[in-house]
Amino acid sequence: MKNVVPIIMAMLALGHGADRGAAQPGNWGKTTTQKAEFHAASDVPRSQVELTRRWYEIASGAWGNYGPLEFWIVGRNETAARELDRKHCGIRKKKDPSISLRHCLNRGHNFVSYAKGGNAGLNTRRNENEKWSGFIITMSAKYPGPDEEDYKPVVLHEYFHVYQHAHIHSRKDSVRESLNQENPWWGEGGAEYMAQLLYSKQKGVRPGYLKETMKRKLRSLKDLHEGENIRNIPYGRRARISYDLGAWFIAFIISKSSEESYRIKFFKELNSNGFEGAFLKSFGQTSKDLLDEFHNDFLKLDLEEKMKIIP
Ligand SMILES: [Zn+2]
């Protein structure tokens, strides 16, 4: 009987369109046939929407399709971004009538700030107060822009965050935070390495791409203080170190176990065993021991030795 329920829900979701199926409590973390929605500001070229969609298809094809997911693409024009904000808040209100329209429009990091500052981001909505659970990815016109190569791995990076957060079922902030870790080394390191790894395997990407990219990330080594552990670096001014060396840490644990141990086993064990339990089960060591080995032994190796773990 247990297996019948998700199938019926999936059928309902198909029948009604929108988000019904995936928004049901039992569906979080399960793959869905429901594709992401795409919304773009009026100054965003069609080609950028299609580029974003193509890389979303590659990511969801490789890691599974999770949702509900919305992509919001902002251009450089601030008036158009403001208009997109209004559309966004209208959709938020439609999907969850209990939210405040004014609160949504006045939120801190809105689309106008993306038009001004560029960048990309994922907003996971899953908590005890809101009815709608889902993912909102924002892409913009700069840092990276659609003409930069980096735009493609960045779409994959944001989507890997969707994968990570889809595998955390709780609505409690404290639980969600502990399973993904508060500091960026784990979540960002994973998203960054998996994105670059998947990108490097795509047709047309030059053979040395992954090694070149990972070598560049080692520049952050000089910013790591003597005896400092990446686990203790918070978001903010020095977070770059955790993105870069966190990506190396994921490459390191994959080299000691397997890609499957990281991407499948760990996330499967996460809800029932907690972060440390899932870590131990998947990699056979505590996170402290593996981090110590990473800092004290691996990072001390010369460049050529380090590069050997990068495929
Ligand atoms: Zn990220």
Residues whose N, C-alpha, C, O or C-beta is under 5 A from the ligand:
A	BS01	ZN	E188 A191
